[in-house]
Amino acid sequence: MGKLGLTFEKMDVMLTLPKMGFMDFIEIILIAVLVYYVIKWIKNTRAWVIVKGLIVLLAAWMLASVLNFDVILWIFSNTIGVGIIAIIILFQPELRKVLEQLGTKKIWALGVFNDTKEKEVFSETTVNELVRGTFELARAKTGALIVIEQEVVLSEYAQTGIAIDGIVTSQLLINIFEHNTPLHDGAVIVRGNRVVSATCYLPLSDNMRLSKELGTRHRAGVGISEATDSFTIIVSEETGRVSIARGGSLIYNVDGDFLRTKLMELRKEEEVEKKIPFAKGRRKK
């Protein structure tokens, strides 16, 4: 009985929780809220893709620890310092943006503490308007660059342009890209069923495999598809041909049926992701 009593005493000691005061609970809540909004902010930037890669590396490290893979653990332990520096470099644009807005007292502009509305899935009507507008522009040989936002939020690029916030229609797209108008230069960003902004600046692709005949508009379309998971429609001003870019790949000279099919596939993917959150990140490239 003596040993049994001692065992129960040890168990009582092990199960005893530390005393926590009112301020401790407040501190825990504040940390939880901060972590939640930091994760929410990261998810709305390009950094989310990098974070998912880091999660994969963390899972690999845990698996190596369980299986006692000494060499792999040695590699992880000796590269962690370099890894931290690499993370800072990779997150540099996002970190700079946060610090700049903190310095100018625009923390609310980050959107971290603002609850955004759930993103709507673009409708079949929007698909038809996009196809109609694209090929009206193509027939007139009017250059156009239309970026359709997906999981990665494109606010960073939308802020470089002029806010529109209008329902997607073929007439609106034609008017935006009409020659000699203030909005014709740059890209249009579409979110759900609305045109968010126009005259947006996009990163240019440095892919050397792209044809030298392709101009800045096509390189910008491929560039944004490399940096994000967006779907981009490009209309050539010289030839009137329509191309699409996604995942860093360019499909040149597509027709209306092909474009409609791709947009409908995109719409179905968004519907699946809305119903099944775990389906995110499993898109076809």
Buried (B, 14 or more C-beta within 10 A) or exposed (E): EEEEEEEEEEEEEEEEEEEEEEEEEEEEEEEEEEEEBEEBBBBBBBBBBBBEEEEEEEEEBEEBEEEEBEEBBEEBEEEEEEEEEEBEEBBEEBBEBBEEBEEEEEEEEBBBEEEEEEBEBBEEEBBBBBBBBBBBBBEBBBBBBBBBBBBBBBBBBBBBBEEBEBEBBBEBBBBBBEEEEEBBEBBBBBBBBBBBBBBBBBBBBEEEEBEEEBEEBBBBBBBBBBBBBBBBBBBBBEEBBBBBBBBBEBBBEBEEEBBBEBBEEBBEBBEBBBEEEEEBEEBEE
